[in-house]
Amino acid sequence: MNVLFICYMNEIRSKTAEIIINSENLHIAKSAGTSPNAKVNISAGLIQWSEIIFVMEEKHKTFLLKHFGNEVANKQIINLDIDHEKYFMEPELISSIKSKTKPYLNI
């Protein structure tokens, strides 16, 4: 399954999620950010590529609906509710991502 993770800057939360999901070798994950200064910016192409989208906060889902309404119209968007007070590859962040995506990805 093609899995897309979205946060603001694409440096910590979504990037960590991309790495850990890809390491499981069950799904193909990519990540992006909603900020114009994100490492990878969210795009219509990434949304179209994805089969499921995980956002870290409700404001990321709101952003998608506002700026990419047509592209996300038939996509499942899951809010993981993971705040920005985390560090890249932090064990607590990894555990949270795994537990919150497990019902959808069976990892």
Secondary structure, 3 states (H helix, E strand, C coil): CEEEEEECCCCCHHHHHHHHHHHCCCCEEEEEECCCCCCCECCHHHHHHCCEEEECCHHHHHHHHHHCHHHHCCCEEEECCCCCCCCCCCHHHHHHHHHHHHHHHCC
